[in-house]
Amino acid sequence: MNYVGIDYHKRYSHATAINEEGKVIRSKRLENKPEAFQTFFKDLEGPSEAVLEASRTWGVMYDLLEAIDEVESVQLAHSQKVRAIAEAKIKTDKIDAEILAQLLRADLIPGGLTFPANRPALIKR
């Protein structure tokens, strides 16, 4: 299983993938386009779980991720409770994405929701 943290912005995101041992296997800034994310997840060669911080526009990224076969689930992290990111002295998109991935691997995503990918009927907007 791969664990992917996504620091989501309006036009681009930073995605960091780690393996089951917590080692970074891929980290990249991506345009928020389906093709970029499809390639990122396909290159990981295996199933993935993903996490992003909840925001007003989380649904856009969820829709993009749920259409990717390699993504088994998507979690939403409560942004105010992700203290490891909020209190960091050095804050970059790359660091934020890796911290999210590490928290996901350790099953420590605070106050988030988990949605199995490819099941959009579970979401009520």
Residue pairs with C-beta under 8 A, 6 or more apart in sequence:
1 20
1 46
1 47
1 48
1 49
1 72
2 17
2 18
2 19
2 25
2 44
2 46
2 47
2 48
2 49
3 17
3 18
3 19
3 20
3 48
3 49
3 51
3 101
3 102
3 104
3 105
4 15
4 16
4 17
4 18
4 41
4 44
4 48
4 49
4 50
4 51
4 101
4 104
5 15
5 16
5 18
5 50
5 51
5 52
5 96
5 97
5 98
5 99
5 100
5 101
5 102
5 103
5 104
6 13
6 14
6 15
6 50
6 51
6 52
6 61
6 65
6 97
6 100
7 13
7 14
7 15
7 52
7 53
7 93
7 94
7 96
7 97
7 100
8 32
8 52
8 53
8 55
8 57
8 58
8 61
9 32
9 93
10 32
10 57
11 31
11 32
12 29
12 30
12 31
12 32
13 29
13 30
13 32
13 52
13 61
13 93
13 97
14 27
14 28
14 29
14 30
14 93
14 94
14 96
14 97
15 26
15 27
15 28
15 30
15 37
15 40
15 97
16 24
16 26
16 27
16 28
16 94
16 97
16 98
16 100
16 101
17 24
17 25
17 26
17 27
17 40
17 44
17 48
17 101
18 24
18 25
18 98
18 101
18 102
18 105
19 25
20 105
22 102
22 105
24 98
24 101
25 44
26 40
26 43
26 44
27 94
27 97
27 98
28 40
29 93
30 36
30 37
30 40
32 60
32 61
32 64
34 64
34 67
34 68
37 64
37 65
37 68
38 68
41 48
41 68
41 70
41 71
42 70
44 70
46 70
47 70
47 71
47 72
48 70
48 71
48 72
49 71
49 72
49 73
49 74
49 75
49 104
50 65
50 71
50 73
50 74
50 75
50 104
51 74
51 75
51 76
51 77
51 100
51 101
51 103
51 104
51 109
51 112
52 58
52 61
52 62
52 74
52 75
52 76
52 77
52 100
53 76
53 77
53 78
53 79
53 82
53 85
53 100
54 76
54 77
54 78
54 79
54 112
54 113
55 79
58 76
59 123
59 125
62 74
62 76
62 115
62 123
63 120
65 71
65 74
65 117
66 74
66 115
66 117
66 118
66 119
66 120
67 118
68 117
69 118
71 117
72 116
72 117
73 114
73 115
73 116
73 117
74 114
74 115
74 117
75 104
75 109
75 112
75 113
75 114
75 115
76 112
76 113
76 114
76 115
77 100
77 103
77 109
77 110
77 111
77 112
78 110
78 111
78 112
79 86
80 86
81 110
81 111
82 99
82 100
82 103
82 110
83 110
84 99
84 103
85 91
85 95
85 96
85 99
85 100
88 95
88 96
88 99
100 109
103 109
103 110
115 122
115 123
116 122
